[in-house]
Amino acid sequence: MDRQTMKNQNHLNVIRQFTHGERMTRQELTKRLGLSRPTVLKSVDELLAKGVLCESGALASTGGRRAKTLSLNAEGWHVAAIQITRKHVRFALGDLFGEIGDVEKQTLPFRDETEWYAELGKRFEVFLGQEGAAPEQVLGIGVSFPGIIDWQAERILDSHVFHIEQVSLDRFAKYLPCPVVVVNDANCACLAEQNQDRAKYFYLSLNESVGGAIVSDHKLVEGSHCRAGEVGHVVIHPGEKMCYCGKAGCADPYLSTGVLLEDFDNIDDFFEALSAGDAHAQAIFEQYLEDLTILVSNIDMLLDTDIIIGGEVGARIEPYMARLTEKVSALDRFSREVDYLHACRCKTNSFLKGAAICAAGYFDWRLLK
Ligand SMILES: [Zn+2]
């Protein structure tokens, strides 16, 4: 890690201690972080000079000098989020707590070429300008990307969606004007579900492709090859439908949204027809729930934790959760009651929200630059 990266990381570590409105002295902060005192004090001084932290009041003291307390001055500071999909990019500006504002969607089909990254950088700067924010006020950008990302190597290992392998994350860092963190899209959506009372869960992402992510002790479980939770390629019907990964019978070809859209223009049309009692939509969805039941039941046997049904399907599945739970219960030989299934809470822009949360430094991300 170079010096600038290290410095940004230290800043984020400090900021992260204050994102629930905490106030504490330098001494308490040093203790919490478990870093050397000079490192923490240096970071604090720089963040005070930038105006990100402020000194406020003093804690009641038992005598002698009263120590000033530090808190987060969220005013005027931002994080940003960028979502990259096949044909579009989306931008959003967020506050230091990871809450995002309006989303801007632009057409920019992804190409792994210098011109594309340069164009992304240019458009992002225009977006910031429109939002009235300067790059210096943005502490970090979280980028949601559909691919397997290796942190240690700072590379995208593989993206089936874009047919690319071994792409250095520097390409993003080079053209974006702020520190950058690039995160797998399902991991972003997963983190958007995180909150104080959810320390452990599995997030099942049901979109154009199927993915998943595991959170344990408020942290993402990445796995030895950065692909923990990729349940789209768990086989549920051996030897049957071909998956884009080259295997037959994976969950992906049974549970991606394409299955629902064979005779419908888009996902909203499908769910409208379903709720209006359209027999064709009902037959499709009944089979979909059958296949989902097998996958969910397998995940439960492996992890024994809350399972959140997310993605475009998860955002619309609430009225059908009772039916799904009933089906899963029929397979469950261990629980008296199936109480571990939940529809996602974050129903729109979950990729951007999760990316903003990553940029706000809630997790152990390494920022590039
Ligand atoms: Zn597969």
Boltz pocket constraint, residues with backbone or C-beta under 6 A from the ligand:
constraints:
  - pocket:
      binder: B
      contacts: [[A, 232], [A, 233], [A, 234], [A, 243], [A, 244], [A, 245], [A, 246], [A, 247], [A, 250], [A, 251], [A, 252]]
      max_distance: 6.0
